[in-house]
């Protein structure tokens, strides 16, 4: 009985795994290999706005599928890579690009991590200096030194 149940569970598991593998996959027919390369390049450079940190090539979200179709359509119409990128940026903003352009609106994205690191480094250096200064001010008085010498002398006897 146990073997029958384990085989049944195995067959059910395998049959459900085929359902998940059988998801539809988009296929596009390209006019040239260059057009296909541009499509794949753009699909990897454009961020999926629904998913967290995925490009539209990796995402299965409906918006990512629509954006891939839009790129394919625009390439079929003869649009250039720059025209497609400009269209996406006009429609969704600079956030849609994994590498945002270097302009005043995106300076914080470019310099923010370095500024935060510099502020943290300054804080650590000042903290360590303050710790070092507090150790220097805690010198022992002559009386305390004499008392320690006496305690060592008593211990040695």
Buried (B, 14 or more C-beta within 10 A) or exposed (E): EEEEEEEEEEEEEEEEEEEEEEEEEEEBEBEEEEBBEBBEEBBEBBBBBEBEEBBBBEBBBEBBBEBBEBBBEBBBEEBEBEEBBEBBBEEBEBEBBEEBEEEEEBEEBEEEEEEEEEEEEEEEEEEEEEEEEEEEEEEEEEEEEEEEEEEEEEEEE
